[in-house]
Amino acid sequence: MTLTEAKQKLAQYGQEHVLKYYDELDEEGQRALLSQIEETDMSILASCRNREELVKKGEITPLAAMELDEIAACRQSFTATGLEAIRNGKVGAVLLAGGMGTRLGSDNPKCMFNVGINRELYIFECLVNNMMDVVRQSGCWFHLFVMTSDKNNDVTIQFMREKKFFGYNPEFVHFFKQEMAAATDYEGKIYLEEKGRLATSPNGNGGWFISMKNAGLLDLVKKEGIEWINVFAVDNVLQRIADPCFVGATIERNCDVGAKVVRKNAPDEKVGVMCLEDGRPSIVEYYDLTQELMDAKDEKGNPAYNFGVILNYLFRVSALEQLLDGKLPLHIVEKKIPCLNENGELVKPQEPNGYKYENLVLDMIHQMDSCLPYEVERNREFAPIKNMTGIDSVESARALLQENGVEL
């Protein structure tokens, strides 16, 4: 992109201010800024003026989960179906690993955090160990696609190579970077984080599939005949990935997506809950769960909205491809955004000062025709690491790892 073309694009969206320091940059810095301007989708930025309209919910009704007793009764059949799909190369996995370990007191990517006590045991290593259970059970490897971010891509790849992928076959591991979205003030004006760089943030956990496509990896998915993709978050060290029983249950029930869920430990637990929204599968976030919904009962007298999602989903690839033709809803989130002030000095605000723009996985699920909420045991498959101490912390995850026989 030339400077003239950049000026034209910026003028179209009222963002001319991002070139304020252009003449102070060296040649390489100017090229980098022009490239970033070219790649940035600015059409979404005006949405902040009607952000309340973007997130209106439809009518929420219950969606029954497949519970543990039903899974146990069908385990043999489900597992056989899942193993057949894995052995035929029809199952792949996507790890959402773009986050940093800032809240854990680390400057490294979150996947590199050491949860060991008497030995090194990294979050990434825990996940690979869990995948190796399936490799041994099925007798074959499955493709793992690792989504990194601008901030952690190089160090993540270097770390995995140094650790020899913790024993996973490197021919089956593929890295790609998540697309970034501009961060703005409350008027939709893009902040600068450096004189030659727009302030950006990852485009949300729903951006993984378009990021994968833009990286050219859908060609590999098609070439390899992958029909199902298990997408999962980096911070749950106990989760099962490409779990044959889960895969088989989703296939046998002929659903477009399966969602691993846990029984909530309290009506107001801070987890999103599976539901139907206007008759289609959806997730209602905990902050949208009214007292009426929390008090609702099913026909057995149990809470009707009782199963929380753990960000472990199995999507049918053909259903995902249909999403590429349309646009996912945009979520505009108020955040603290480090940025340059009027004097060109970097400031790190203590209070929210603008918006980030995201797509979310829950909206991908709402685009699907059918979803199977699949219950798993909390203490066997749910050990998220969000904080150093307390709930969903390094402390609680270590205790659960030890409970499941993992040496720390």
Secondary structure, 3 states (H helix, E strand, C coil): CCHHHHHHHHHHCCCHHHHCCHHHCCHHHHHHHHHHHHHCCCCCHHHHHHHHHHCCCCCEECCCCECHHHHHHHHHHHHHHHHHHHHCCCEEEEEECCCECHHHCCCCEHHHCECCCCCCCEHHHHHHHHHHHHHHHHCCCCCEEEEECCCCHHHHHHHHHHCHHHHCCHHHEEEEECCEEECECCCCCECEEECCEECEEECCHHHHHHHHHHCCHHHHHHHHCCCEEEEEECCECCCCCCCHHHHHHHHHCCCCEEEEEEECCCCCCCCCEEEEECCEEEEECHHHCCHHHHHCECCCCCECCCEEEEEEEEEEHHHHHHHCCCCCCCEEEEECCCEECCCCCEECCCCCCEEEEECCHHHHHHCCCCEEEEECCHHHHCCECCECCCCCEHHHHHHHHHHCCCCC
